[in-house]
């Protein structure tokens, strides 16, 4: 009797494995059919796999793939019925929000903007933390703007911003859209305040729009003639630094752009060469980017046109030594003829001559610094 009881778990395990293997084989049959362009067959196979699945997430994935295959097969009726099932699922599963979003797209096409907007709104209000919900919100906003115009959309956005969704993952994109819309409506004062508010309430690293908001606010302030305030906003962005040497170097994309823009503001608008040089040196020393040679080139240009050719040539010597393949190497040789240490190495892959556009840019940019 003991031997019989000991055998029971193995029987149950074998039955469980058999069901799982059967499900995997059915899914594989659907994958093969889909990759061969037999979408109706794939959809049927995925639907069968959903019936065989022993876990809810496996069932939902198979249903979603079945719906997408039915769409490719042109069978939108079957696809829609499956998506309705996914969208109404309680409690929500991994494919509930994406299923509801895909269903909303079908509703827009078949029933028009009004019905589509209602379906999209349900996605992000019911699932504010789902990744697809931000996309659903943006599509809804675009459709509303097409239907109602900017003023009504601004009022709608502000109503959301003042409601319970403000504290969810939808809150930041709503606030950023308000600022962007105000900018497009040419309400620059309000737009600057809105962008700064986004950066303040959702600071880095929590805020996905932190860098963009500060750059946008800085651009608007500069356009209004507030160069010092424009620089302050970029300084705030630069103050938050994050780099990583794991799996290659990493730098927030906006940091490099902001640093060069900040240096140009100090040089061309604030007329503070010392701060401009300091910012370029920050790029050279701290930023992991191929543009470090450009930072040195800009420093040398300021020094030269400020009447300090010896400092300019020392900076160019550093450029030639550390970046032998840089496009600026022949320009450095030309700017400091006969200067010791400024000579390309034999293995240098730098251009043979200084490009005309670099000469023009050097003259134009650096002459601003000497004004």
PyMOL commands that set and color helices and strands:
alter all, ss='L'
color gray80, all
select helices_A, chain A and resi 2-35+39-52+56-73+76-87+96-111+113-126+131-148+150-161+164-167+170-184+188-201+210-223+227-239+253-269+273-286+292-305+309-322+329-335+356-369
alter helices_A, ss='H'
color red, helices_A
select strands_A, chain A and resi 243-244+250-251
alter strands_A, ss='S'
color yellow, strands_A
deselect
rebuild
show_as cartoon
